[in-house]
Amino acid sequence: MSYREGRFWQPDVTVATVVVRDGRLLMVEERAQGRLVFNQPAGHLEPDESLLEAARRETLEETGWEVELTAFVGAYQWKAETGRHYLRFAFAAEPVRHLPDHPLDDGIVQAVWLTPAELQARSDRHRSPLVWQVVQDFLSGRRSPLSTLQQIA
């Protein structure tokens, strides 16, 4: 139990993918808390799902793109202004196939390809500080093998 709250504490576990094609990043424009914001294809880990499965699933559900994960970018811990805690696992991925008729998740306005400069210029519309930090780490070459993460049965 959490000493301060008197109840169990559990962060939200999320995944995100950095997908690059021709120097552009696949981003999601979505509605969140009454604002139109940009995020990587990202979402929550579901029960009995591996982090890798979650990253592929969320990318497809939010963008209509099937991807191949190529590397682990990093793990990020963040506390939102709401007090919720997030633990994000970020991956690098390559686009494999676009399914234009695939329905996008609720709240998703569109998937867009932005250059890093275009994304940075829209920093006031990033869903969280995690968006740019993950991209910045990816652009600096931060990569680890996918085998760094293991799911134990």
C-alpha positions as a printed NumPy array, in Angstrom:
array([[  0.   ,   0.   ,   0.   ],
       [  1.018,   3.53 ,  -0.62 ],
       [  2.036,   5.106,   2.631],
       [  0.519,   8.485,   1.771],
       [ -2.698,   7.409,   0.101],
       [ -3.61 ,   4.349,   2.148],
       [ -4.362,   2.384,  -1.025],
       [ -2.484,   0.528,  -3.714],
       [ -0.701,   2.713,  -6.228],
       [ -0.441,   1.657,  -9.826],
       [  0.931,   3.756, -12.7  ],
       [ -0.636,   3.698, -16.154],
       [  1.583,   1.54 , -18.364],
       [  1.665,   2.839, -21.922],
       [  3.512,   2.131, -25.149],
       [  4.452,   4.471, -27.994],
       [  6.098,   4.038, -31.383],
       [  8.365,   6.311, -33.362],
       [  7.704,   5.46 , -37.   ],
       [  9.838,   7.189, -39.643],
       [  9.37 ,   7.293, -43.413],
       [ 11.341,   9.586, -45.707],
       [ 12.51 ,  11.677, -42.76 ],
       [  8.979,  12.212, -41.442],
       [  7.471,  10.97 , -38.187],
       [  4.086,   9.255, -38.067],
       [  2.077,  11.232, -35.537],
       [ -1.479,  11.14 , -34.295],
       [ -3.634,  14.243, -34.068],
       [ -6.217,  13.563, -31.4  ],
       [ -8.685,  15.187, -29.044],
       [ -7.635,  15.014, -25.395],
       [ -9.067,  16.985, -22.497],
       [-10.827,  19.391, -24.85 ],
       [ -7.725,  20.135, -26.925],
       [ -6.459,  19.034, -30.326],
       [ -2.99 ,  17.578, -29.637],
       [ -0.186,  15.578, -31.235],
       [  1.173,  12.312, -29.896],
       [  3.041,   9.286, -31.132],
       [  0.816,   6.33 , -31.833],
       [  0.439,   5.325, -28.208],
       [ -1.856,   3.709, -25.702],
       [ -2.293,   1.466, -22.715],
       [ -0.986,  -2.029, -22.222],
       [ -3.873,  -4.501, -22.041],
       [ -4.08 ,  -7.605, -19.805],
       [ -2.143, -10.631, -21.101],
       [ -0.502,  -8.537, -23.839],
       [  3.23 ,  -8.089, -24.289],
       [  4.696,  -4.609, -24.632],
       [  5.643,  -5.417, -28.228],
       [  2.132,  -6.613, -29.067],
       [  0.677,  -3.474, -27.493],
       [  2.945,  -1.187, -29.52 ],
       [  1.986,  -2.858, -32.809],
       [ -1.725,  -2.919, -31.904],
       [ -1.883,   0.719, -30.791],
       [ -0.076,   1.892, -33.929],
       [ -2.559,   0.065, -36.146],
       [ -5.597,   1.225, -34.152],
       [ -4.532,   4.868, -34.138],
       [ -3.011,   5.244, -37.613],
       [ -4.085,   2.362, -39.862],
       [ -0.407,   1.403, -40.286],
       [  1.037,  -2.045, -39.687],
       [  4.601,  -1.669, -38.445],
       [  7.669,  -3.755, -37.699],
       [  9.279,  -2.881, -34.389],
       [ 13.037,  -2.464, -34.797],
       [ 14.351,  -1.255, -31.43 ],
       [ 13.526,  -0.223, -27.89 ],
       [ 14.041,   3.538, -27.46 ],
       [ 13.489,   3.77 , -23.724],
       [ 11.273,   3.762, -20.66 ],
       [  9.892,   7.058, -19.362],
       [  8.232,   7.936, -16.08 ],
       [  6.016,  11.03 , -15.929],
       [  3.513,  12.517, -13.501],
       [  0.748,  14.507, -15.192],
       [ -0.794,  17.652, -13.734],
       [ -3.824,  15.498, -12.903],
       [ -1.653,  13.508, -10.498],
       [ -1.729,  10.361, -12.619],
       [  1.578,   8.592, -13.11 ],
       [  2.602,   7.143, -16.456],
       [  5.264,   4.606, -17.328],
       [  5.822,   4.715, -21.109],
       [  7.776,   2.166, -23.114],
       [  8.825,   3.644, -26.467],
       [  9.812,   1.731, -29.582],
       [ 11.262,   2.493, -32.996],
       [  9.343,   0.994, -35.898],
       [  9.297,   0.893, -39.664],
       [  6.059,   1.201, -41.642],
       [  5.089,  -2.028, -43.391],
       [  1.615,  -1.539, -44.847],
       [ -1.082,   1.115, -44.714],
       [ -4.677,  -0.04 , -44.331],
       [ -6.598,   3.12 , -45.295],
       [-10.006,   1.612, -44.498],
       [ -9.007,   0.545, -40.986],
       [-11.177,   2.478, -38.494],
       [ -9.199,   4.739, -36.147],
       [ -9.738,   4.801, -32.381],
       [-12.249,   7.215, -30.882],
       [-10.757,  10.653, -30.411],
       [ -8.26 ,  10.273, -33.246],
       [ -8.724,  13.01 , -35.836],
       [ -6.033,  11.845, -38.23 ],
       [ -2.622,  10.288, -38.654],
       [ -0.079,  12.73 , -40.101],
       [  3.538,  12.589, -41.231],
       [  5.565,  15.502, -39.812],
       [  9.221,  16.379, -40.025],
       [ 10.946,  16.667, -36.654],
       [ 11.091,  20.454, -37.172],
       [  7.343,  20.607, -37.854],
       [  6.63 ,  18.575, -34.729],
       [  8.926,  20.697, -32.582],
       [  7.293,  23.889, -33.915],
       [  3.966,  22.555, -32.589],
       [  5.294,  21.894, -29.07 ],
       [  2.37 ,  23.821, -27.563],
       [  0.127,  21.079, -28.97 ],
       [  2.075,  18.057, -27.717],
       [ -0.101,  15.836, -25.557],
       [  2.667,  15.62 , -22.951],
       [  6.382,  16.315, -22.556],
       [  6.925,  12.64 , -23.368],
       [  6.181,  13.314, -27.05 ],
       [  9.255,  15.41 , -27.77 ],
       [ 11.524,  13.605, -25.289],
       [ 10.941,  10.274, -27.03 ],
       [ 11.532,  11.825, -30.475],
       [ 14.643,  13.625, -29.266],
       [ 16.056,  10.394, -27.842],
       [ 15.255,   8.543, -31.062],
       [ 16.881,  11.241, -33.211],
       [ 20.012,  11.167, -31.036],
       [ 20.371,   7.462, -31.848],
       [ 19.137,   5.983, -28.602],
       [ 18.275,   2.357, -29.384],
       [ 18.441,  -0.939, -27.57 ],
       [ 17.653,  -4.388, -28.939],
       [ 14.058,  -5.527, -28.549],
       [ 15.447,  -8.487, -26.625],
       [ 16.182,  -6.036, -23.797],
       [ 12.522,  -6.529, -22.849],
       [ 11.401,  -9.97 , -21.823],
       [  7.966, -11.288, -21.031],
       [  8.137, -14.111, -18.524],
       [  5.293, -16.607, -18.751]])
